[in-house]
Amino acid sequence: MTVAAAFAGMKRVVPVVFKAGCPDCRGRFELAASALRLAIGASSRTTFYSFTCPECGASVRKPAGERIVELLTGGGVRTLRLHSTV
């Protein structure tokens, strides 16, 4: 099988983007998966995603519930799993 034959049925992949907002400057924008980081902790208080606002440069950290975690991981956002010290 040639490479061309193997990829013949594939369509062009569109990059995943996520809509986000900055609580500091109130900017609204779209971010690529590479601009976001997801941290999964032992509880809802320690599970969050973060990014740097492209408009004002502020570091933004927001809580991530189960649905957000699912969307971000499915969209290719890099994930850090936090370990409990207890």
All heavy atoms as an XYZ file, in Angstrom:
631
protein
N       0.858     -1.176      0.000
C       0.000      0.000      0.000
C       0.904      1.239      0.000
O       1.820      1.344      0.792
C      -0.904      0.002      1.234
C      -1.740      1.259      1.353
S      -2.826      1.283      2.797
C      -4.134      0.241      2.244
N       0.568      2.179     -0.837
C       1.347      3.421     -0.892
C       0.825      4.404      0.152
O      -0.294      4.264      0.660
C       1.226      4.069     -2.283
O      -0.112      4.496     -2.469
C       1.637      3.114     -3.387
N       1.642      5.391      0.432
C       1.238      6.432      1.382
C       0.014      7.170      0.847
O      -0.928      7.448      1.582
C       2.399      7.423      1.645
C       1.932      8.605      2.467
C       3.548      6.712      2.323
N       0.007      7.456     -0.432
C      -1.129      8.155     -1.051
C      -2.413      7.343     -0.891
O      -3.476      7.892     -0.589
C      -0.846      8.442     -2.511
N      -2.327      6.046     -1.061
C      -3.509      5.187     -0.915
C      -3.978      5.139      0.535
O      -5.181      5.145      0.816
C      -3.208      3.783     -1.422
N      -3.042      5.110      1.465
C      -3.391      5.039      2.884
C      -4.127      6.292      3.345
O      -5.013      6.228      4.186
C      -2.138      4.831      3.722
N      -3.759      7.438      2.793
C      -4.355      8.701      3.216
C      -5.432      9.206      2.261
O      -5.960     10.294      2.454
C      -3.275      9.773      3.380
C      -2.381      9.524      4.553
C      -1.130      8.968      4.386
C      -2.806      9.826      5.839
C      -0.307      8.722      5.478
C      -1.992      9.591      6.933
C      -0.735      9.031      6.750
N      -5.786      8.434      1.256
C      -6.727      8.870      0.217
C      -8.098      9.242      0.775
O      -8.720     10.199      0.319
C      -6.871      7.801     -0.851
N      -8.592      8.527      1.757
C      -9.924      8.787      2.283
C      -9.977      9.842      3.375
O     -11.056     10.230      3.820
N      -8.826     10.335      3.796
C      -8.791     11.302      4.890
C      -9.098     12.706      4.389
O      -8.742     13.086      3.291
C      -7.431     11.290      5.576
C      -7.139      9.967      6.251
S      -5.577      9.973      7.117
C      -5.985     10.995      8.494
N      -9.759     13.440      5.229
C     -10.067     14.827      4.932
C      -9.073     15.716      5.664
O      -8.420     15.286      6.604
C     -11.483     15.176      5.371
C     -12.535     14.412      4.608
C     -13.909     14.803      5.062
C     -14.932     14.010      4.276
N     -16.277     14.313      4.678
N      -9.009     16.952      5.273
C      -8.135     17.912      5.926
C      -8.606     18.106      7.367
O      -9.789     18.290      7.628
C      -8.191     19.234      5.173
C      -7.264     20.259      5.719
C      -7.206     21.448      4.773
N      -6.374     22.455      5.354
C      -6.810     23.618      5.805
N      -8.078     23.934      5.696
N      -5.987     24.476      6.330
N      -7.667     18.108      8.287
C      -7.993     18.275      9.699
C      -7.971     19.762     10.036
O      -7.003     20.462      9.761
C      -6.984     17.522     10.590
C      -7.274     17.772     12.052
C      -7.015     16.042     10.279
N      -9.055     20.233     10.647
C      -9.147     21.627     11.069
C      -8.656     21.720     12.506
O      -9.085     20.943     13.359
C     -10.616     22.127     10.976
C     -10.736     23.553     11.446
C     -11.128     21.976      9.555
N      -7.743     22.653     12.799
C      -7.251     22.777     14.173
C      -8.389     23.106     15.147
O      -9.305     23.853     14.821
C      -6.266     23.950     14.109
C      -5.990     24.176     12.669
C      -7.147     23.626     11.906
N      -8.302     22.547     16.341
C      -9.300     22.803     17.379
C      -8.985     24.146     18.029
O      -7.840     24.428     18.359
C      -9.274     21.684     18.440
C     -10.229     21.991     19.576
C      -9.607     20.349     17.804
N     -10.016     24.972     18.191
C      -9.867     26.229     18.917
C     -10.926     26.286     20.007
O     -12.002     25.709     19.885
C      -9.974     27.475     18.005
C      -8.810     27.555     17.045
C     -11.278     27.500     17.252
N     -10.589     26.961     21.083
C     -11.484     27.095     22.224
C     -11.782     28.564     22.454
O     -10.876     29.403     22.399
C     -10.837     26.502     23.479
C     -10.559     25.029     23.368
C      -9.330     24.571     22.925
C     -11.537     24.112     23.695
C      -9.078     23.217     22.818
C     -11.294     22.753     23.587
C     -10.060     22.306     23.150
N     -13.037     28.888     22.732
C     -13.413     30.254     23.073
C     -13.099     30.479     24.537
O     -13.361     29.620     25.374
C     -14.899     30.497     22.799
C     -15.223     30.493     21.332
C     -16.662     30.829     21.080
C     -16.909     30.813     19.580
N     -18.243     31.260     19.245
N     -12.528     31.641     24.832
C     -12.156     31.949     26.211
C     -12.343     33.436     26.466
O     -12.527     34.216     25.528
C     -10.705     31.543     26.469
N     -12.305     33.793     27.723
C     -12.429     35.189     28.111
C     -11.495     35.510     29.260
O     -11.182     34.649     30.078
N     -11.051     36.751     29.300
C     -10.148     37.202     30.355
C     -10.943     37.976     31.401
O     -11.626     38.946     31.064
C      -9.055     38.092     29.775
S      -7.941     38.780     31.014
N     -10.850     37.590     32.673
C     -11.565     38.320     33.716
C     -10.946     39.690     34.015
O     -11.617     40.560     34.562
C     -11.465     37.399     34.935
C     -10.275     36.549     34.677
C     -10.166     36.415     33.185
N      -9.696     39.896     33.632
C      -9.026     41.175     33.894
C      -9.431     42.251     32.888
O      -9.912     43.312     33.266
C      -7.506     41.008     33.891
C      -7.000     40.260     35.114
O      -7.788     39.999     36.035
O      -5.795     39.939     35.135
N      -9.217     41.977     31.591
C      -9.506     42.988     30.570
C     -10.862     42.783     29.896
O     -11.258     43.583     29.059
C      -8.388     43.025     29.525
S      -8.336     41.587     28.418
N     -11.536     41.698     30.236
C     -12.840     41.341     29.661
C     -12.769     41.010     28.168
O     -13.760     41.023     27.468
C     -13.877     42.447     29.890
C     -14.117     42.797     31.332
C     -15.008     41.776     31.965
N     -15.386     42.211     33.309
C     -15.248     41.455     34.372
N     -14.761     40.253     34.263
N     -15.599     41.890     35.556
N     -11.571     40.732     27.680
C     -11.399     40.357     26.278
C     -11.999     38.998     25.997
O     -12.028     38.118     26.855
N     -12.507     38.801     24.789
C     -13.052     37.520     24.324
C     -12.245     37.126     23.105
O     -12.010     37.955     22.224
C     -14.526     37.642     23.957
C     -15.413     38.282     25.006
C     -15.922     37.429     26.120
N     -16.493     36.178     25.711
C     -16.497     35.113     26.494
N     -15.969     35.167     27.685
N     -17.022     33.986     26.092
N     -11.827     35.861     23.024
C     -10.947     35.439     21.950
C     -11.003     33.930     21.789
O     -11.650     33.247     22.579
C      -9.502     35.887     22.237
C      -9.147     35.784     23.690
C      -8.765     34.575     24.250
C      -9.231     36.890     24.514
C      -8.461     34.475     25.595
C      -8.921     36.803     25.865
C      -8.538     35.589     26.398
N     -10.331     33.428     20.767
C     -10.205     31.996     20.540
C      -8.754     31.611     20.741
O      -7.842     32.342     20.338
C     -10.662     31.634     19.123
C     -12.152     31.806     18.916
C     -12.605     31.378     17.537
O     -11.753     31.229     16.627
O     -13.812     31.189     17.365
N      -8.541     30.461     21.381
C      -7.196     29.966     21.654
C      -7.023     28.573     21.062
O      -7.927     27.744     21.133
C      -6.943     29.890     23.158
C      -6.937     31.193     23.933
C      -6.890     30.912     25.432
C      -5.766     32.056     23.510
N      -5.850     28.317     20.530
C      -5.508     26.977     20.058
C      -5.255     26.088     21.271
O      -4.961     26.576     22.374
C      -4.258     27.040     19.187
N      -5.353     24.790     21.081
C      -5.123     23.838     22.173
C      -3.735     24.031     22.778
O      -3.550     23.864     23.983
C      -5.291     22.403     21.666
N      -2.773     24.418     21.980
C      -1.406     24.598     22.478
C      -1.264     25.793     23.418
O      -0.277     25.883     24.150
C      -0.442     24.756     21.303
O      -0.786     25.897     20.544
N      -2.234     26.690     23.438
C      -2.179     27.874     24.309
C      -2.778     27.606     25.685
O      -2.687     28.459     26.563
C      -2.908     29.037     23.652
N      -3.384     26.446     25.871
C      -4.045     26.107     27.128
C      -3.286     25.005     27.860
O      -2.620     24.179     27.233
C      -5.469     25.625     26.862
C      -6.415     26.649     26.261
C      -7.529     25.967     25.514
C      -6.977     27.523     27.356
N      -3.425     24.978     29.188
C      -2.895     23.910     30.023
C      -4.013     23.461     30.946
O      -4.767     24.281     31.463
C      -1.726     24.391     30.887
C      -0.548     24.925     30.121
C       0.175     23.814     29.353
N       1.250     24.357     28.549
C       1.131     24.745     27.288
N      -0.020     24.672     26.680
N       2.164     25.202     26.626
N      -4.096     22.162     31.170
C      -5.113     21.590     32.046
C      -4.416     20.858     33.177
O      -3.521     20.050     32.942
C      -6.002     20.621     31.259
C      -7.030     19.817     32.028
C      -8.079     20.725     32.677
C      -7.697     18.805     31.109
N      -4.818     21.147     34.402
C      -4.298     20.444     35.583
C      -5.459     19.695     36.222
O      -6.489     20.294     36.534
C      -3.683     21.422     36.569
N      -5.295     18.394     36.399
C      -6.345     17.565     37.004
C      -5.874     17.136     38.382
O      -4.880     16.414     38.518
C      -6.665     16.343     36.125
C      -7.150     16.811     34.750
C      -7.700     15.459     36.815
C      -7.403     15.691     33.772
N      -6.592     17.606     39.388
C      -6.255     17.288     40.768
C      -7.212     16.271     41.360
O      -8.061     15.710     40.669
N      -7.084     16.072     42.664
C      -7.896     15.085     43.371
C      -9.322     15.573     43.626
O     -10.201     14.786     43.933
C      -7.229     14.719     44.694
N      -9.559     16.884     43.493
C     -10.892     17.425     43.756
C     -11.220     18.493     42.721
O     -10.375     18.890     41.928
C     -10.950     18.041     45.160
O     -10.180     19.232     45.197
N     -12.449     18.977     42.777
C     -12.858     20.029     41.847
C     -12.104     21.332     42.118
O     -11.901     22.134     41.208
C     -14.372     20.258     41.924
O     -14.739     20.645     43.228
N     -11.658     21.536     43.344
C     -10.898     22.754     43.682
C      -9.498     22.739     43.087
O      -8.893     23.777     42.895
C     -10.806     22.931     45.192
C     -12.108     23.346     45.813
C     -11.968     23.699     47.255
N     -10.683     23.275     47.832
C     -10.376     23.363     49.086
N     -11.237     23.847     49.940
N      -9.202     22.963     49.538
N      -8.979     21.542     42.832
C      -7.624     21.446     42.303
C      -7.580     21.036     40.834
O      -6.530     20.661     40.317
C      -6.780     20.466     43.134
O      -7.431     19.192     43.138
C      -6.610     20.958     44.559
N      -8.717     21.114     40.157
C      -8.782     20.832     38.739
C      -9.112     22.135     38.024
O     -10.145     22.747     38.276
C      -9.843     19.752     38.430
O      -9.494     18.562     39.148
C      -9.924     19.454     36.951
N      -8.209     22.559     37.138
C      -8.371     23.864     36.489
C      -7.646     23.887     35.154
O      -6.829     23.019     34.854
C      -7.817     24.969     37.386
C      -6.352     24.815     37.702
C      -5.386     25.395     36.896
C      -5.943     24.084     38.802
C      -4.038     25.243     37.170
C      -4.598     23.935     39.097
C      -3.639     24.512     38.272
N      -7.972     24.892     34.358
C      -7.206     25.133     33.138
C      -6.664     26.554     33.208
O      -7.183     27.397     33.939
C      -8.040     24.904     31.874
C      -9.199     25.838     31.657
C      -9.083     26.928     30.793
C     -10.425     25.616     32.280
C     -10.154     27.782     30.563
C     -11.496     26.459     32.059
C     -11.359     27.530     31.199
O     -12.409     28.380     30.980
N      -5.580     26.780     32.478
C      -4.953     28.091     32.520
C      -4.445     28.484     31.141
O      -4.216     27.636     30.277
C      -3.814     28.100     33.537
O      -2.827     27.166     33.177
N      -4.279     29.793     30.965
C      -3.750     30.348     29.725
C      -3.296     31.775     29.993
O      -3.598     32.352     31.036
C      -4.802     30.316     28.606
C      -6.064     31.069     28.921
C      -6.214     32.421     28.592
C      -7.132     30.436     29.544
C      -7.376     33.114     28.883
C      -8.307     31.113     29.841
C      -8.436     32.459     29.504
N      -2.573     32.326     29.060
C      -2.154     33.720     29.132
C      -3.036     34.510     28.175
O      -3.179     34.135     27.005
C      -0.677     33.873     28.725
O       0.113     33.102     29.627
C      -0.246     35.329     28.785
N      -3.639     35.582     28.663
C      -4.518     36.399     27.835
C      -3.700     37.024     26.704
O      -2.707     37.700     26.961
C      -5.180     37.501     28.672
S      -6.184     38.635     27.679
N      -4.118     36.805     25.452
C      -3.372     37.374     24.331
C      -3.554     38.891     24.199
O      -2.791     39.541     23.502
C      -3.949     36.647     23.112
C      -5.300     36.201     23.528
C      -5.231     35.962     25.010
N      -4.535     39.445     24.888
C      -4.798     40.880     24.781
C      -4.073     41.692     25.845
O      -3.520     42.744     25.557
C      -6.298     41.141     24.820
C      -6.997     40.578     23.589
C      -8.478     40.907     23.519
O      -8.945     41.785     24.269
O      -9.158     40.261     22.718
N      -4.061     41.216     27.102
C      -3.432     42.006     28.172
C      -2.246     41.306     28.826
O      -1.547     41.895     29.639
C      -4.463     42.399     29.230
S      -5.026     41.032     30.277
N      -2.027     40.027     28.516
C      -0.890     39.298     29.061
C      -1.090     38.731     30.454
O      -0.162     38.169     31.030
N      -2.295     38.845     30.993
C      -2.574     38.326     32.336
C      -2.575     36.788     32.335
O      -2.984     36.159     31.361
C      -3.921     38.830     32.831
N      -2.109     36.205     33.425
C      -2.216     34.762     33.613
C      -3.610     34.474     34.138
O      -4.022     35.039     35.147
C      -1.178     34.273     34.621
O       0.113     34.450     34.104
N      -4.329     33.607     33.449
C      -5.719     33.306     33.794
C      -5.816     31.848     34.219
O      -5.270     30.962     33.573
C      -6.661     33.578     32.597
C      -8.099     33.242     32.949
C      -6.536     35.019     32.129
N      -6.520     31.615     35.320
C      -6.752     30.265     35.833
C      -8.238     30.139     36.127
O      -8.804     30.945     36.860
C      -5.941     30.053     37.099
C      -6.147     28.710     37.743
C      -5.213     28.580     38.922
N      -5.683     27.528     39.814
C      -4.955     26.981     40.762
N      -3.724     27.382     40.971
N      -5.460     26.050     41.518
N      -8.872     29.112     35.547
C     -10.312     28.911     35.725
C     -10.590     27.471     36.119
O      -9.894     26.551     35.679
C     -11.051     29.240     34.426
C     -10.955     30.701     34.043
C     -11.849     31.012     32.865
C     -11.855     32.504     32.591
N     -12.841     32.856     31.570
N     -11.627     27.252     36.940
C     -11.973     25.882     37.340
C     -12.461     25.075     36.135
O     -13.029     25.628     35.196
C     -13.098     26.076     38.357
C     -13.610     27.449     38.141
C     -12.515     28.249     37.520
N     -12.205     23.767     36.186
C     -12.619     22.882     35.099
C     -13.420     21.725     35.656
O     -12.880     20.862     36.348
C     -11.399     22.361     34.344
N     -14.704     21.728     35.353
C     -15.563     20.607     35.741
C     -15.369     19.439     34.783
O     -14.556     19.492     33.853
N     -16.136     18.390     34.989
C     -16.002     17.173     34.188
C     -16.165     17.431     32.691
O     -15.402     16.906     31.883
C     -17.014     16.129     34.643
C     -16.700     15.522     35.991
C     -17.707     14.452     36.381
O     -18.237     13.770     35.482
O     -17.953     14.309     37.584
N     -17.146     18.228     32.323
C     -17.397     18.494     30.894
C     -16.250     19.282     30.264
O     -15.824     18.987     29.153
C     -18.730     19.249     30.726
C     -19.084     19.546     29.303
C     -19.452     18.286     28.544
N     -19.838     18.643     27.189
C     -19.510     17.943     26.134
N     -18.830     16.825     26.262
N     -19.873     18.312     24.928
N     -15.732     20.271     30.979
C     -14.608     21.060     30.474
C     -13.377     20.170     30.310
O     -12.668     20.242     29.302
C     -14.303     22.250     31.407
C     -15.492     23.214     31.469
C     -13.030     22.972     30.976
C     -15.822     23.905     30.175
N     -13.116     19.309     31.297
C     -11.987     18.383     31.220
C     -12.132     17.501     29.981
O     -11.177     17.298     29.226
C     -11.866     17.532     32.502
C     -10.874     16.384     32.313
C     -11.464     18.399     33.679
N     -13.320     16.994     29.753
C     -13.585     16.137     28.594
C     -13.324     16.876     27.283
O     -12.674     16.356     26.372
C     -15.040     15.645     28.651
C     -15.433     14.720     27.537
C     -16.899     14.294     27.645
O     -17.385     14.110     28.778
O     -17.539     14.171     26.594
N     -13.815     18.106     27.181
C     -13.633     18.887     25.956
C     -12.171     19.239     25.719
O     -11.670     19.134     24.593
C     -14.474     20.164     26.014
C     -15.979     19.978     25.940
C     -16.694     21.294     26.241
C     -16.387     19.455     24.571
N     -11.477     19.657     26.772
C     -10.081     20.055     26.618
C      -9.179     18.869     26.276
O      -8.325     18.968     25.396
C      -9.581     20.768     27.874
C     -10.234     22.124     28.177
C      -9.702     22.684     29.495
C     -10.025     23.111     27.055
N      -9.363     17.750     26.966
C      -8.523     16.587     26.662
C      -8.826     16.055     25.267
O      -7.920     15.670     24.537
C      -8.689     15.466     27.705
O     -10.064     15.112     27.813
C      -8.158     15.887     29.052
N     -10.099     16.053     24.886
C     -10.475     15.609     23.549
C      -9.955     16.524     22.454
O      -9.742     16.099     21.318
N      -9.721     17.790     22.802
C      -9.217     18.756     21.833
C      -7.706     18.850     21.790
O      -7.141     19.686     21.090
N      -7.028     18.017     22.561
C      -5.580     17.972     22.492
C      -4.833     18.907     23.419
O      -3.636     19.139     23.240
N      -5.506     19.433     24.443
C      -4.836     20.318     25.403
C      -3.906     19.482     26.280
O      -4.288     18.408     26.757
C      -5.873     21.069     26.272
C      -5.202     21.835     27.398
C      -6.692     22.004     25.401
N      -2.689     19.982     26.485
C      -1.735     19.275     27.345
C      -2.262     19.221     28.770
O      -2.772     20.205     29.291
C      -0.381     19.955     27.317
C       0.377     19.631     26.042
C       1.773     20.151     26.108
N       1.749     21.492     25.532
C       2.789     22.280     25.457
N       3.937     21.900     25.966
N       2.694     23.457     24.896
N      -2.110     18.046     29.386
C      -2.693     17.799     30.701
C      -1.622     17.394     31.711
O      -0.745     16.598     31.405
C      -3.754     16.677     30.602
O      -4.739     17.069     29.650
C      -4.420     16.426     31.927
N      -1.750     17.953     32.895
C      -0.881     17.611     34.014
C      -1.762     16.994     35.088
O      -2.744     17.596     35.516
C      -0.192     18.856     34.560
C       0.611     18.718     35.840
C       1.807     17.814     35.609
C       1.040     20.077     36.326
N      -1.419     15.803     35.522
C      -2.176     15.158     36.601
C      -1.450     15.421     37.915
O      -0.291     15.053     38.071
C      -2.318     13.664     36.344
C      -3.141     13.406     35.099
C      -3.694     12.013     35.066
N      -4.400     11.792     33.827
C      -5.702     12.015     33.644
N      -6.428     12.477     34.636
N      -6.277     11.783     32.499
N      -2.148     16.077     38.839
C      -1.576     16.402     40.130
C      -1.764     15.240     41.083
O      -2.832     14.643     41.139
C      -2.248     17.667     40.700
C      -2.210     18.890     39.791
C      -3.024     20.019     40.423
C      -0.784     19.332     39.533
N      -0.729     14.899     41.833
C      -0.794     13.785     42.774
C      -1.094     14.303     44.171
O      -0.629     15.355     44.578
C       0.534     13.024     42.805
C       0.856     12.378     41.504
N       0.243     11.234     41.068
C       1.719     12.737     40.516
C       0.712     10.901     39.885
N       1.609     11.817     39.526
N      -1.870     13.537     44.905
C      -2.190     13.888     46.287
C      -1.007     13.528     47.181
O      -0.338     12.518     46.995
C      -3.428     13.096     46.730
O      -3.667     13.313     48.088
N      -0.754     14.376     48.186
C       0.331     14.118     49.127
C      -0.136     13.288     50.323
O       0.652     12.935     51.172
C       0.946     15.439     49.636
O      -0.087     16.208     50.257
C       1.578     16.197     48.498
N      -1.416     13.008     50.384
C      -1.976     12.243     51.506
C      -2.086     10.783     51.126
O      -2.357     10.380     50.089
C      -3.362     12.793     51.901
C      -3.959     11.953     53.007
C      -3.245     14.223     52.305
